[in-house]
Amino acid sequence: MNYSGHEVLRKDVALLVEKMDMFYIQLFEFERKYLYDSDELTERLAAQLMKPIKKKIQEIYQQVILLKSAFKD
């Protein structure tokens, strides 16, 4: 265990990872629902916006996972 004195931080990071997992799943479902080749302009725009948003979220998620991996039991 390498987080003595930082138990609250470890717990908060784990909670953040869990919430980001759920958010990423929502983004994936959104992306599947609204396609870039939809007949509806608003759906196409939503789909086009999701791609860069999803990419940024992936980058942030990777950093949070690195932080989580720093805690060893």
PDB file with one MODEL, atoms N, CA, C and O in Angstrom:
MODEL        1
ATOM      1  N   MET A   1       0.854  -1.175   0.000  1.00  0.00           N
ATOM      2  CA  MET A   1       0.000   0.000   0.000  1.00  0.00           C
ATOM      3  C   MET A   1       0.900   1.239   0.000  1.00  0.00           C
ATOM      4  O   MET A   1       1.735   1.406   0.889  1.00  0.00           O
ATOM      5  N   ASN A   2       0.727   2.092  -0.989  1.00  0.00           N
ATOM      6  CA  ASN A   2       1.593   3.262  -1.099  1.00  0.00           C
ATOM      7  C   ASN A   2       0.833   4.579  -0.952  1.00  0.00           C
ATOM      8  O   ASN A   2       1.310   5.628  -1.387  1.00  0.00           O
ATOM      9  N   TYR A   3      -0.338   4.523  -0.345  1.00  0.00           N
ATOM     10  CA  TYR A   3      -1.131   5.742  -0.263  1.00  0.00           C
ATOM     11  C   TYR A   3      -1.518   6.103   1.164  1.00  0.00           C
ATOM     12  O   TYR A   3      -2.526   6.772   1.391  1.00  0.00           O
ATOM     13  N   SER A   4      -0.727   5.665   2.106  1.00  0.00           N
ATOM     14  CA  SER A   4      -0.992   5.982   3.501  1.00  0.00           C
ATOM     15  C   SER A   4      -1.103   7.498   3.676  1.00  0.00           C
ATOM     16  O   SER A   4      -0.214   8.249   3.278  1.00  0.00           O
ATOM     17  N   GLY A   5      -2.187   7.920   4.266  1.00  0.00           N
ATOM     18  CA  GLY A   5      -2.445   9.340   4.447  1.00  0.00           C
ATOM     19  C   GLY A   5      -3.184   9.979   3.281  1.00  0.00           C
ATOM     20  O   GLY A   5      -3.563  11.149   3.337  1.00  0.00           O
ATOM     21  N   HIS A   6      -3.385   9.191   2.216  1.00  0.00           N
ATOM     22  CA  HIS A   6      -4.067   9.716   1.025  1.00  0.00           C
ATOM     23  C   HIS A   6      -5.259   8.833   0.642  1.00  0.00           C
ATOM     24  O   HIS A   6      -5.622   8.727  -0.529  1.00  0.00           O
ATOM     25  N   GLU A   7      -5.856   8.208   1.651  1.00  0.00           N
ATOM     26  CA  GLU A   7      -6.979   7.308   1.391  1.00  0.00           C
ATOM     27  C   GLU A   7      -8.157   8.038   0.740  1.00  0.00           C
ATOM     28  O   GLU A   7      -8.819   7.493  -0.143  1.00  0.00           O
ATOM     29  N   VAL A   8      -8.411   9.265   1.180  1.00  0.00           N
ATOM     30  CA  VAL A   8      -9.530  10.028   0.617  1.00  0.00           C
ATOM     31  C   VAL A   8      -9.267  10.337  -0.859  1.00  0.00           C
ATOM     32  O   VAL A   8     -10.168  10.233  -1.691  1.00  0.00           O
ATOM     33  N   LEU A   9      -8.030  10.714  -1.176  1.00  0.00           N
ATOM     34  CA  LEU A   9      -7.672  10.984  -2.571  1.00  0.00           C
ATOM     35  C   LEU A   9      -7.859   9.731  -3.420  1.00  0.00           C
ATOM     36  O   LEU A   9      -8.405   9.800  -4.521  1.00  0.00           O
ATOM     37  N   ARG A  10      -7.408   8.591  -2.914  1.00  0.00           N
ATOM     38  CA  ARG A  10      -7.547   7.334  -3.664  1.00  0.00           C
ATOM     39  C   ARG A  10      -9.018   7.021  -3.917  1.00  0.00           C
ATOM     40  O   ARG A  10      -9.398   6.619  -5.017  1.00  0.00           O
ATOM     41  N   LYS A  11      -9.834   7.210  -2.894  1.00  0.00           N
ATOM     42  CA  LYS A  11     -11.270   6.960  -3.013  1.00  0.00           C
ATOM     43  C   LYS A  11     -11.901   7.918  -4.031  1.00  0.00           C
ATOM     44  O   LYS A  11     -12.730   7.509  -4.844  1.00  0.00           O
ATOM     45  N   ASP A  12     -11.506   9.187  -3.982  1.00  0.00           N
ATOM     46  CA  ASP A  12     -12.043  10.175  -4.920  1.00  0.00           C
ATOM     47  C   ASP A  12     -11.627   9.873  -6.359  1.00  0.00           C
ATOM     48  O   ASP A  12     -12.425  10.036  -7.282  1.00  0.00           O
ATOM     49  N   VAL A  13     -10.400   9.442  -6.549  1.00  0.00           N
ATOM     50  CA  VAL A  13      -9.927   9.089  -7.893  1.00  0.00           C
ATOM     51  C   VAL A  13     -10.700   7.877  -8.412  1.00  0.00           C
ATOM     52  O   VAL A  13     -11.092   7.848  -9.579  1.00  0.00           O
ATOM     53  N   ALA A  14     -10.919   6.889  -7.565  1.00  0.00           N
ATOM     54  CA  ALA A  14     -11.682   5.705  -7.972  1.00  0.00           C
ATOM     55  C   ALA A  14     -13.106   6.095  -8.363  1.00  0.00           C
ATOM     56  O   ALA A  14     -13.649   5.573  -9.337  1.00  0.00           O
ATOM     57  N   LEU A  15     -13.706   7.005  -7.611  1.00  0.00           N
ATOM     58  CA  LEU A  15     -15.054   7.472  -7.930  1.00  0.00           C
ATOM     59  C   LEU A  15     -15.064   8.229  -9.257  1.00  0.00           C
ATOM     60  O   LEU A  15     -15.986   8.076 -10.059  1.00  0.00           O
ATOM     61  N   LEU A  16     -14.047   9.037  -9.482  1.00  0.00           N
ATOM     62  CA  LEU A  16     -13.933   9.775 -10.742  1.00  0.00           C
ATOM     63  C   LEU A  16     -13.817   8.815 -11.924  1.00  0.00           C
ATOM     64  O   LEU A  16     -14.458   9.020 -12.955  1.00  0.00           O
ATOM     65  N   VAL A  17     -13.014   7.783 -11.780  1.00  0.00           N
ATOM     66  CA  VAL A  17     -12.871   6.786 -12.849  1.00  0.00           C
ATOM     67  C   VAL A  17     -14.215   6.115 -13.123  1.00  0.00           C
ATOM     68  O   VAL A  17     -14.592   5.923 -14.279  1.00  0.00           O
ATOM     69  N   GLU A  18     -14.926   5.764 -12.073  1.00  0.00           N
ATOM     70  CA  GLU A  18     -16.232   5.118 -12.230  1.00  0.00           C
ATOM     71  C   GLU A  18     -17.202   6.035 -12.981  1.00  0.00           C
ATOM     72  O   GLU A  18     -17.907   5.589 -13.886  1.00  0.00           O
ATOM     73  N   LYS A  19     -17.236   7.304 -12.607  1.00  0.00           N
ATOM     74  CA  LYS A  19     -18.146   8.244 -13.265  1.00  0.00           C
ATOM     75  C   LYS A  19     -17.730   8.493 -14.710  1.00  0.00           C
ATOM     76  O   LYS A  19     -18.581   8.651 -15.586  1.00  0.00           O
ATOM     77  N   MET A  20     -16.435   8.529 -14.959  1.00  0.00           N
ATOM     78  CA  MET A  20     -15.972   8.713 -16.332  1.00  0.00           C
ATOM     79  C   MET A  20     -16.307   7.495 -17.186  1.00  0.00           C
ATOM     80  O   MET A  20     -16.608   7.631 -18.372  1.00  0.00           O
ATOM     81  N   ASP A  21     -16.257   6.310 -16.591  1.00  0.00           N
ATOM     82  CA  ASP A  21     -16.675   5.099 -17.307  1.00  0.00           C
ATOM     83  C   ASP A  21     -18.122   5.243 -17.764  1.00  0.00           C
ATOM     84  O   ASP A  21     -18.453   4.977 -18.920  1.00  0.00           O
ATOM     85  N   MET A  22     -18.972   5.667 -16.840  1.00  0.00           N
ATOM     86  CA  MET A  22     -20.395   5.824 -17.150  1.00  0.00           C
ATOM     87  C   MET A  22     -20.601   6.896 -18.224  1.00  0.00           C
ATOM     88  O   MET A  22     -21.413   6.721 -19.132  1.00  0.00           O
ATOM     89  N   PHE A  23     -19.868   7.995 -18.116  1.00  0.00           N
ATOM     90  CA  PHE A  23     -19.984   9.074 -19.093  1.00  0.00           C
ATOM     91  C   PHE A  23     -19.524   8.609 -20.473  1.00  0.00           C
ATOM     92  O   PHE A  23     -20.151   8.930 -21.483  1.00  0.00           O
ATOM     93  N   TYR A  24     -18.441   7.861 -20.510  1.00  0.00           N
ATOM     94  CA  TYR A  24     -17.931   7.360 -21.786  1.00  0.00           C
ATOM     95  C   TYR A  24     -18.946   6.424 -22.440  1.00  0.00           C
ATOM     96  O   TYR A  24     -19.126   6.453 -23.657  1.00  0.00           O
ATOM     97  N   ILE A  25     -19.599   5.606 -21.645  1.00  0.00           N
ATOM     98  CA  ILE A  25     -20.645   4.721 -22.171  1.00  0.00           C
ATOM     99  C   ILE A  25     -21.782   5.550 -22.758  1.00  0.00           C
ATOM    100  O   ILE A  25     -22.311   5.221 -23.819  1.00  0.00           O
ATOM    101  N   GLN A  26     -22.159   6.628 -22.067  1.00  0.00           N
ATOM    102  CA  GLN A  26     -23.208   7.512 -22.586  1.00  0.00           C
ATOM    103  C   GLN A  26     -22.788   8.141 -23.913  1.00  0.00           C
ATOM    104  O   GLN A  26     -23.593   8.231 -24.840  1.00  0.00           O
ATOM    105  N   LEU A  27     -21.542   8.573 -24.005  1.00  0.00           N
ATOM    106  CA  LEU A  27     -21.047   9.139 -25.262  1.00  0.00           C
ATOM    107  C   LEU A  27     -21.100   8.112 -26.386  1.00  0.00           C
ATOM    108  O   LEU A  27     -21.491   8.427 -27.509  1.00  0.00           O
ATOM    109  N   PHE A  28     -20.703   6.883 -26.074  1.00  0.00           N
ATOM    110  CA  PHE A  28     -20.720   5.814 -27.066  1.00  0.00           C
ATOM    111  C   PHE A  28     -22.147   5.569 -27.555  1.00  0.00           C
ATOM    112  O   PHE A  28     -22.380   5.421 -28.754  1.00  0.00           O
ATOM    113  N   GLU A  29     -23.102   5.527 -26.619  1.00  0.00           N
ATOM    114  CA  GLU A  29     -24.502   5.316 -26.991  1.00  0.00           C
ATOM    115  C   GLU A  29     -25.032   6.485 -27.821  1.00  0.00           C
ATOM    116  O   GLU A  29     -25.773   6.287 -28.784  1.00  0.00           O
ATOM    117  N   PHE A  30     -24.650   7.690 -27.442  1.00  0.00           N
ATOM    118  CA  PHE A  30     -25.047   8.877 -28.197  1.00  0.00           C
ATOM    119  C   PHE A  30     -24.512   8.801 -29.620  1.00  0.00           C
ATOM    120  O   PHE A  30     -25.222   9.088 -30.584  1.00  0.00           O
ATOM    121  N   GLU A  31     -23.255   8.410 -29.733  1.00  0.00           N
ATOM    122  CA  GLU A  31     -22.603   8.304 -31.036  1.00  0.00           C
ATOM    123  C   GLU A  31     -23.285   7.252 -31.914  1.00  0.00           C
ATOM    124  O   GLU A  31     -23.403   7.430 -33.126  1.00  0.00           O
ATOM    125  N   ARG A  32     -23.722   6.179 -31.309  1.00  0.00           N
ATOM    126  CA  ARG A  32     -24.414   5.127 -32.069  1.00  0.00           C
ATOM    127  C   ARG A  32     -25.817   5.563 -32.483  1.00  0.00           C
ATOM    128  O   ARG A  32     -26.329   5.141 -33.520  1.00  0.00           O
ATOM    129  N   LYS A  33     -26.430   6.410 -31.661  1.00  0.00           N
ATOM    130  CA  LYS A  33     -27.803   6.845 -31.923  1.00  0.00           C
ATOM    131  C   LYS A  33     -27.873   7.913 -33.013  1.00  0.00           C
ATOM    132  O   LYS A  33     -28.762   7.887 -33.864  1.00  0.00           O
ATOM    133  N   TYR A  34     -26.929   8.851 -32.979  1.00  0.00           N
ATOM    134  CA  TYR A  34     -26.943   9.966 -33.922  1.00  0.00           C
ATOM    135  C   TYR A  34     -25.768   9.811 -34.888  1.00  0.00           C
ATOM    136  O   TYR A  34     -24.611  10.027 -34.527  1.00  0.00           O
ATOM    137  N   LEU A  35     -26.092   9.440 -36.100  1.00  0.00           N
ATOM    138  CA  LEU A  35     -25.070   9.096 -37.088  1.00  0.00           C
ATOM    139  C   LEU A  35     -24.724  10.284 -37.980  1.00  0.00           C
ATOM    140  O   LEU A  35     -25.565  11.140 -38.257  1.00  0.00           O
ATOM    141  N   TYR A  36     -23.471  10.319 -38.421  1.00  0.00           N
ATOM    142  CA  TYR A  36     -22.992  11.414 -39.268  1.00  0.00           C
ATOM    143  C   TYR A  36     -23.654  11.433 -40.641  1.00  0.00           C
ATOM    144  O   TYR A  36     -23.619  12.452 -41.331  1.00  0.00           O
ATOM    145  N   ASP A  37     -24.257  10.313 -41.046  1.00  0.00           N
ATOM    146  CA  ASP A  37     -24.916  10.266 -42.355  1.00  0.00           C
ATOM    147  C   ASP A  37     -26.444  10.278 -42.244  1.00  0.00           C
ATOM    148  O   ASP A  37     -27.146   9.822 -43.146  1.00  0.00           O
ATOM    149  N   SER A  38     -26.938  10.801 -41.139  1.00  0.00           N
ATOM    150  CA  SER A  38     -28.377  10.890 -40.913  1.00  0.00           C
ATOM    151  C   SER A  38     -29.021  11.828 -41.933  1.00  0.00           C
ATOM    152  O   SER A  38     -28.368  12.723 -42.470  1.00  0.00           O
ATOM    153  N   ASP A  39     -30.285  11.613 -42.187  1.00  0.00           N
ATOM    154  CA  ASP A  39     -31.031  12.510 -43.073  1.00  0.00           C
ATOM    155  C   ASP A  39     -31.324  13.847 -42.392  1.00  0.00           C
ATOM    156  O   ASP A  39     -31.558  14.851 -43.064  1.00  0.00           O
ATOM    157  N   GLU A  40     -31.311  13.856 -41.070  1.00  0.00           N
ATOM    158  CA  GLU A  40     -31.606  15.065 -40.303  1.00  0.00           C
ATOM    159  C   GLU A  40     -30.339  15.870 -40.045  1.00  0.00           C
ATOM    160  O   GLU A  40     -29.349  15.343 -39.538  1.00  0.00           O
ATOM    161  N   LEU A  41     -30.382  17.148 -40.399  1.00  0.00           N
ATOM    162  CA  LEU A  41     -29.221  18.020 -40.227  1.00  0.00           C
ATOM    163  C   LEU A  41     -28.777  18.094 -38.767  1.00  0.00           C
ATOM    164  O   LEU A  41     -27.583  18.007 -38.480  1.00  0.00           O
ATOM    165  N   THR A  42     -29.718  18.253 -37.851  1.00  0.00           N
ATOM    166  CA  THR A  42     -29.342  18.383 -36.435  1.00  0.00           C
ATOM    167  C   THR A  42     -28.667  17.122 -35.917  1.00  0.00           C
ATOM    168  O   THR A  42     -27.750  17.207 -35.100  1.00  0.00           O
ATOM    169  N   GLU A  43     -29.101  15.965 -36.374  1.00  0.00           N
ATOM    170  CA  GLU A  43     -28.473  14.713 -35.956  1.00  0.00           C
ATOM    171  C   GLU A  43     -27.066  14.588 -36.536  1.00  0.00           C
ATOM    172  O   GLU A  43     -26.155  14.107 -35.862  1.00  0.00           O
ATOM    173  N   ARG A  44     -26.889  15.016 -37.774  1.00  0.00           N
ATOM    174  CA  ARG A  44     -25.548  14.998 -38.381  1.00  0.00           C
ATOM    175  C   ARG A  44     -24.604  15.930 -37.634  1.00  0.00           C
ATOM    176  O   ARG A  44     -23.452  15.580 -37.381  1.00  0.00           O
ATOM    177  N   LEU A  45     -25.089  17.116 -37.282  1.00  0.00           N
ATOM    178  CA  LEU A  45     -24.263  18.069 -36.537  1.00  0.00           C
ATOM    179  C   LEU A  45     -23.886  17.511 -35.170  1.00  0.00           C
ATOM    180  O   LEU A  45     -22.741  17.634 -34.734  1.00  0.00           O
ATOM    181  N   ALA A  46     -24.853  16.901 -34.499  1.00  0.00           N
ATOM    182  CA  ALA A  46     -24.576  16.298 -33.190  1.00  0.00           C
ATOM    183  C   ALA A  46     -23.516  15.213 -33.321  1.00  0.00           C
ATOM    184  O   ALA A  46     -22.604  15.124 -32.499  1.00  0.00           O
ATOM    185  N   ALA A  47     -23.638  14.394 -34.349  1.00  0.00           N
ATOM    186  CA  ALA A  47     -22.662  13.316 -34.568  1.00  0.00           C
ATOM    187  C   ALA A  47     -21.276  13.881 -34.861  1.00  0.00           C
ATOM    188  O   ALA A  47     -20.275  13.351 -34.378  1.00  0.00           O
ATOM    189  N   GLN A  48     -21.213  14.948 -35.645  1.00  0.00           N
ATOM    190  CA  GLN A  48     -19.920  15.558 -35.964  1.00  0.00           C
ATOM    191  C   GLN A  48     -19.270  16.168 -34.730  1.00  0.00           C
ATOM    192  O   GLN A  48     -18.046  16.137 -34.596  1.00  0.00           O
ATOM    193  N   LEU A  49     -20.067  16.714 -33.839  1.00  0.00           N
ATOM    194  CA  LEU A  49     -19.530  17.293 -32.608  1.00  0.00           C
ATOM    195  C   LEU A  49     -19.013  16.223 -31.657  1.00  0.00           C
ATOM    196  O   LEU A  49     -18.077  16.467 -30.895  1.00  0.00           O
ATOM    197  N   MET A  50     -19.609  15.055 -31.696  1.00  0.00           N
ATOM    198  CA  MET A  50     -19.233  13.991 -30.766  1.00  0.00           C
ATOM    199  C   MET A  50     -17.817  13.485 -30.993  1.00  0.00           C
ATOM    200  O   MET A  50     -17.132  13.124 -30.036  1.00  0.00           O
ATOM    201  N   LYS A  51     -17.376  13.453 -32.222  1.00  0.00           N
ATOM    202  CA  LYS A  51     -16.050  12.893 -32.518  1.00  0.00           C
ATOM    203  C   LYS A  51     -14.931  13.633 -31.778  1.00  0.00           C
ATOM    204  O   LYS A  51     -14.148  12.979 -31.088  1.00  0.00           O
ATOM    205  N   PRO A  52     -14.814  14.967 -31.884  1.00  0.00           N
ATOM    206  CA  PRO A  52     -13.747  15.647 -31.135  1.00  0.00           C
ATOM    207  C   PRO A  52     -13.964  15.621 -29.624  1.00  0.00           C
ATOM    208  O   PRO A  52     -13.006  15.576 -28.853  1.00  0.00           O
ATOM    209  N   ILE A  53     -15.225  15.650 -29.209  1.00  0.00           N
ATOM    210  CA  ILE A  53     -15.515  15.581 -27.772  1.00  0.00           C
ATOM    211  C   ILE A  53     -15.059  14.237 -27.224  1.00  0.00           C
ATOM    212  O   ILE A  53     -14.413  14.172 -26.178  1.00  0.00           O
ATOM    213  N   LYS A  54     -15.396  13.168 -27.931  1.00  0.00           N
ATOM    214  CA  LYS A  54     -15.017  11.829 -27.487  1.00  0.00           C
ATOM    215  C   LYS A  54     -13.499  11.683 -27.434  1.00  0.00           C
ATOM    216  O   LYS A  54     -12.965  11.056 -26.519  1.00  0.00           O
ATOM    217  N   LYS A  55     -12.811  12.257 -28.403  1.00  0.00           N
ATOM    218  CA  LYS A  55     -11.350  12.180 -28.425  1.00  0.00           C
ATOM    219  C   LYS A  55     -10.750  12.884 -27.204  1.00  0.00           C
ATOM    220  O   LYS A  55      -9.834  12.358 -26.572  1.00  0.00           O
ATOM    221  N   LYS A  56     -11.256  14.054 -26.879  1.00  0.00           N
ATOM    222  CA  LYS A  56     -10.755  14.793 -25.716  1.00  0.00           C
ATOM    223  C   LYS A  56     -11.052  14.044 -24.418  1.00  0.00           C
ATOM    224  O   LYS A  56     -10.211  13.985 -23.520  1.00  0.00           O
ATOM    225  N   ILE A  57     -12.239  13.480 -24.328  1.00  0.00           N
ATOM    226  CA  ILE A  57     -12.605  12.709 -23.134  1.00  0.00           C
ATOM    227  C   ILE A  57     -11.685  11.503 -22.993  1.00  0.00           C
ATOM    228  O   ILE A  57     -11.287  11.165 -21.878  1.00  0.00           O
ATOM    229  N   GLN A  58     -11.339  10.850 -24.094  1.00  0.00           N
ATOM    230  CA  GLN A  58     -10.422   9.709 -24.046  1.00  0.00           C
ATOM    231  C   GLN A  58      -9.062  10.128 -23.503  1.00  0.00           C
ATOM    232  O   GLN A  58      -8.464   9.411 -22.701  1.00  0.00           O
ATOM    233  N   GLU A  59      -8.573  11.284 -23.934  1.00  0.00           N
ATOM    234  CA  GLU A  59      -7.280  11.777 -23.451  1.00  0.00           C
ATOM    235  C   GLU A  59      -7.324  12.049 -21.949  1.00  0.00           C
ATOM    236  O   GLU A  59      -6.401  11.685 -21.219  1.00  0.00           O
ATOM    237  N   ILE A  60      -8.383  12.679 -21.499  1.00  0.00           N
ATOM    238  CA  ILE A  60      -8.538  12.969 -20.069  1.00  0.00           C
ATOM    239  C   ILE A  60      -8.666  11.671 -19.284  1.00  0.00           C
ATOM    240  O   ILE A  60      -8.057  11.512 -18.226  1.00  0.00           O
ATOM    241  N   TYR A  61      -9.460  10.747 -19.809  1.00  0.00           N
ATOM    242  CA  TYR A  61      -9.673   9.463 -19.141  1.00  0.00           C
ATOM    243  C   TYR A  61      -8.351   8.713 -18.971  1.00  0.00           C
ATOM    244  O   TYR A  61      -8.109   8.118 -17.921  1.00  0.00           O
ATOM    245  N   GLN A  62      -7.508   8.739 -19.980  1.00  0.00           N
ATOM    246  CA  GLN A  62      -6.206   8.068 -19.886  1.00  0.00           C
ATOM    247  C   GLN A  62      -5.360   8.671 -18.767  1.00  0.00           C
ATOM    248  O   GLN A  62      -4.658   7.946 -18.063  1.00  0.00           O
ATOM    249  N   GLN A  63      -5.420   9.971 -18.602  1.00  0.00           N
ATOM    250  CA  GLN A  63      -4.665  10.626 -17.536  1.00  0.00           C
ATOM    251  C   GLN A  63      -5.206  10.238 -16.161  1.00  0.00           C
ATOM    252  O   GLN A  63      -4.436  10.026 -15.223  1.00  0.00           O
ATOM    253  N   VAL A  64      -6.520  10.148 -16.046  1.00  0.00           N
ATOM    254  CA  VAL A  64      -7.130   9.754 -14.774  1.00  0.00           C
ATOM    255  C   VAL A  64      -6.772   8.307 -14.448  1.00  0.00           C
ATOM    256  O   VAL A  64      -6.511   7.979 -13.291  1.00  0.00           O
ATOM    257  N   ILE A  65      -6.757   7.443 -15.456  1.00  0.00           N
ATOM    258  CA  ILE A  65      -6.367   6.045 -15.248  1.00  0.00           C
ATOM    259  C   ILE A  65      -4.917   5.966 -14.778  1.00  0.00           C
ATOM    260  O   ILE A  65      -4.590   5.159 -13.908  1.00  0.00           O
ATOM    261  N   LEU A  66      -4.052   6.797 -15.346  1.00  0.00           N
ATOM    262  CA  LEU A  66      -2.656   6.831 -14.888  1.00  0.00           C
ATOM    263  C   LEU A  66      -2.576   7.229 -13.419  1.00  0.00           C
ATOM    264  O   LEU A  66      -1.799   6.655 -12.656  1.00  0.00           O
ATOM    265  N   LEU A  67      -3.370   8.201 -13.032  1.00  0.00           N
ATOM    266  CA  LEU A  67      -3.397   8.613 -11.627  1.00  0.00           C
ATOM    267  C   LEU A  67      -3.882   7.465 -10.747  1.00  0.00           C
ATOM    268  O   LEU A  67      -3.311   7.198  -9.689  1.00  0.00           O
ATOM    269  N   LYS A  68      -4.936   6.795 -11.191  1.00  0.00           N
ATOM    270  CA  LYS A  68      -5.465   5.668 -10.412  1.00  0.00           C
ATOM    271  C   LYS A  68      -4.424   4.565 -10.279  1.00  0.00           C
ATOM    272  O   LYS A  68      -4.306   3.948  -9.221  1.00  0.00           O
ATOM    273  N   SER A  69      -3.672   4.315 -11.340  1.00  0.00           N
ATOM    274  CA  SER A  69      -2.686   3.234 -11.309  1.00  0.00           C
ATOM    275  C   SER A  69      -1.508   3.541 -10.385  1.00  0.00           C
ATOM    276  O   SER A  69      -0.738   2.643 -10.046  1.00  0.00           O
ATOM    277  N   ALA A  70      -1.366   4.789  -9.980  1.00  0.00           N
ATOM    278  CA  ALA A  70      -0.283   5.155  -9.059  1.00  0.00           C
ATOM    279  C   ALA A  70      -0.524   4.604  -7.657  1.00  0.00           C
ATOM    280  O   ALA A  70       0.417   4.460  -6.877  1.00  0.00           O
ATOM    281  N   PHE A  71      -1.776   4.296  -7.333  1.00  0.00           N
ATOM    282  CA  PHE A  71      -2.108   3.752  -6.017  1.00  0.00           C
ATOM    283  C   PHE A  71      -1.982   2.233  -6.047  1.00  0.00           C
ATOM    284  O   PHE A  71      -2.633   1.568  -6.852  1.00  0.00           O
ATOM    285  N   LYS A  72      -1.159   1.698  -5.187  1.00  0.00           N
ATOM    286  CA  LYS A  72      -0.938   0.250  -5.116  1.00  0.00           C
ATOM    287  C   LYS A  72      -1.398  -0.270  -3.762  1.00  0.00           C
ATOM    288  O   LYS A  72      -1.128   0.327  -2.720  1.00  0.00           O
ATOM    289  N   ASP A  73      -2.095  -1.391  -3.805  1.00  0.00           N
ATOM    290  CA  ASP A  73      -2.520  -2.047  -2.553  1.00  0.00           C
ATOM    291  C   ASP A  73      -1.475  -3.027  -2.086  1.00  0.00           C
ATOM    292  O   ASP A  73      -1.652  -3.674  -1.054  1.00  0.00           O
TER     293      ASP A  73
ENDMDL
END
